[in-house]
């Protein structure tokens, strides 16, 4: 075991990082323990009672793995995962080897010696602004805050502070125009073009072109720094989003993409590929490209004065100007073919073409496909196009928080759509209705590796559910849970009679019991649960409450995802194991005897929160913001000045 000698600097790092980003308590505890060489004690804290860590084999940061890594990490043999709610770590049997000191980043190179050349004098001006001890956390240029200070410093340090956007005589290089052309496309990505200061950059470019070297070394250095910061900032936004996901959505835990943008800029300037390099940073997935196209089309609708308001009282067979407005509205969103929009004399009828268009619209918005304009359908029809545009822009941002590649096989659960889909080679092979967490127990967005499933599972009731939901029932009647086949165990793991406990004296602070529901038809997990170990203790499972799948709004769980077709999913996951067929899975899932089955191939699982997306049929879909997660994104993305003087960095 390598023992890191991090000393007090690591503790300072943990404290600093805990202020900048959201770190789980167990992570801070363990990292601090590494610095103090107290790993075993810290492990007991991190994995003690109440911990969400399932077992020592559980990949705590599974959500940070790449899809290819997830697929490659197969379970070995036929061993069953340990069923434990805690992680136990033994102290090392041998004395640790000599400590290894963690080396920090290399010091910045010194400023260049003063020489007569213009490029050297500009380099010296740049160096004076970026090289300080300690390195600056904020950099400003003529009142403009640089949004990517660390990458900017690294970029110039790697090139001895030489200018990147100027020729030897101080004139702007061709790369400056390439950058301005690239940032002019920011609006097409759902980003705010003004954030990248195009007017200020253009003004300075014109001034330098007119003055040449007479602009002075200070102005030339400022010019270069602003162009560098713009490339790095825009590149960062294309690559991983305008904001850190956790800053605007604490329940989003999918690791965004990363690149060394300073090194990328060096290469782009050398190869004269500034524009292509930036465009290559945006998500290349089909879903992102299609959603960009939806943004373009809806902006065209907005530029043409939007779509008309649809009034109440429209039904098949109706005629007149009100139906004409409905037809124009459906045509604007692509649900009704253009030639069918208007009838004779400027009026129209609510005919079969309109009814079919209404069904198409309802399908895209997750509504009951009745073909009639009921209240819910009319409300969706009357959402302004500007609001739909904003919805698309928010979800383009969420796409920038996703990895490059989902893998060749993966499970996707889009929480607001109440759907689970399984994809193989870009084709949907399974689709299922799902039930997700209710408002007070929301399902988080993350990715992890599905490693095994459990047939006829027992249910170890999570402590939060036991205290909030089950304890009040026990207070009313000690044997209230017996009818649900839920048994009570003490802290030593021994089963006890519910009547032997004075439940009226038990509270959340002294609840030291484990509740476990036997396998069977009334088990809350149904006949199968699908496990992808994660810090949230969230998984997919069957349910005895089948009636909930017919509801249009399905937020009823405590955070886990209930699926409507568990046997079909299990059969797909075990298709490489010949002993598991649909019949053997059904038999085992109703046997009442718990059985753990490792998957022959690991399966990436993505739980996402998209309120606008394009489905595999090419249809633009919109859903209600069931958890109100769009609102903080709106505040972050559209309020405040990021590009002006004094504009806040990201």
C-alpha positions, 0 to 999 in steps of 0.5 A: 500500500502506498502511503502518501505524505500529504501533511497539512497542505492536503488538509488545506486542500480538502478545506478549500475544495469543500468550499468550492465544490460539493464533496461528500462527507465520507470523501473529505474524511478519507482524504483527510485521513490519508494526510494524517495516516489514519486510514483505518479509523477514517474507513470506519467513519465513512462506512459506519452505520447509516453509510450509503456505501454498500460493500468494500467491492462497491465502486464508489465513483462508478459514476465517473467511469467511462462507458467503455470502462463500465462495459469492460469491468465484468464480474468474475465467476459466479460469486455473489456480491456481499449483502451488506449496508456498510463498508468494512476496511481492515487495518494493514497487516504489515508496516507501511512502506516508506512514505512517498511525497506528492509533488505539486505542479512545477514552478512557473518559468521566469519572465524573459530577459529584457531584450530589444525585440517587440515580441520579447517586450510583449512577452514580458508584459504578459508575464508581469500580468500572469506570473505572481507568487502565489499564482493569482486566483483572479486575473483582470485585463483593463477591467475585464475578468479573465474567466479561465485564469488557470488555463491562461497561465498554463498556456503562456507558461508553456510558451515562455509567455510569448503572444499567441495571437500576434505576428512578430511585427505586432500585427494580429494573426489570421487566427484572430478572425478564426476565433471571432467567426467561431464565437459568432456561432455560440448562439447556435449552440444555445450559448450567449454570444455576448459572454465571449465579448465579440464586440470588445474583441472586434474593437481591439482588433480594429485598433491594433490593425490601424496602429500596428506596433504603435499600439504599445506593448501593454495594449498588445499584451492585453489584446493577446490575453483577451483572445486567449481567455475567449478561446479557453472560455468558449472551448470550456463551455462547448466541452463541459457546459457554461456552468459546473453541473453541481453549481446549478443542479446538485442532483446531477452527478454525471462526470462531464468531458475534459480536455487540456484546453491550454495544450489544445490551443497551442496545437490549434495556433501552430496548425492554424485550426482555431475554428475547427478545434473549437467546433470539435469540442462540442458534443458530437452525439446524434442527440445533441446535433438533432437538438441544435436543429430543433433550436434553429427551427423554433427560432425561425418560428419565433422570428415569424411571430410565433404560433397562434393561441388555441382556444377551448372547445375544439373537437373533431368535426368543428370548423371555422377560424378557431380550427384554422388557428389550431391547424396553423399552430400544429403546422408551426411545430411540424405536427401537421403537414404544410399543405394541410394547414389552411382550408378553403376561404381561410377556414378549416375543419377539424378532420382526420388529418388534424386529429392525427396531428394532435395525437402526434403532438400529444405523443411528443409531450407525454400526453394521453394520445386521444386526438382531442384538444383537452385541457392538458393538450391545450395548455401544452399547445399554448406554451410560447415558442420562446419558452420552448426555445429556452427549454431546448437551450437548457437541455443542450447545456445538459448534453454538454455535461454528458460523456462523449460516448455512451457505449455500444450497449446501455440503459437510459432512464430519462426521469421527466419522461418516465421511460427506460430505454435499452440501446444496442448499436444505436438501436432501441431494443427495449422500452419500459414505463417507469415510476421515479422518485416523488418530489420530496425523494427525487431520483438523482441523475448519475451513471454507474455500472449494472453488475448483477441482478437479484431474483426474489429479492428481500428488501432491506428497508433503508433507514430513511424510509424506516424512520419516516414511513414505517416507524409511524405505523409501528407506533400505531400498532407493533404488528402493523408491518407483519401483514407486509411480511416485514421483520424487525432486527436489532443492531446485533442482527437478531430478529426480535418480536415487534411487540417487545419494543416500546415503539412510542419511545423510539424516534429518529435519533435512537432508531437502532433497528433494521427492517427487512421484508421477505421475498414474495408477491407483496415485496416492495421490490417485486420479483427482480431488482437490478443493481448498479452500485452507487452512493445513492443506493438507487436501483431498478426494480419490479413492483407489486403496484402495477396500476401506477404504470397506467398513470401519466405522471409517475412520481411515486417512489422513494428515489429508486426506479420501478420498471414495468417489464422487469422479466424482459430486461432480465432476459436481455441482460442474461441472454449470453447465459444459456441457462437463463430463459424467460421461463427460468427467470419467471420461476426464480423471480417468484420462488421466494428464495433470493438468488443473486445472478452476476451479469455475463456482461456489465451494462452502463446505466445512465439516469438523466434529467432531460425536459427537451430531447429528440427521440430515436424517431426524430421527434422533438419531445418536451416534458414538464420540469417535474423536480423544478431543476430547470429554474436554477439553470435559467437563473444561472444561464440567463441572468447576470453579465459574464462578458462585460467589465467586472463580469463574473467568471464561471 
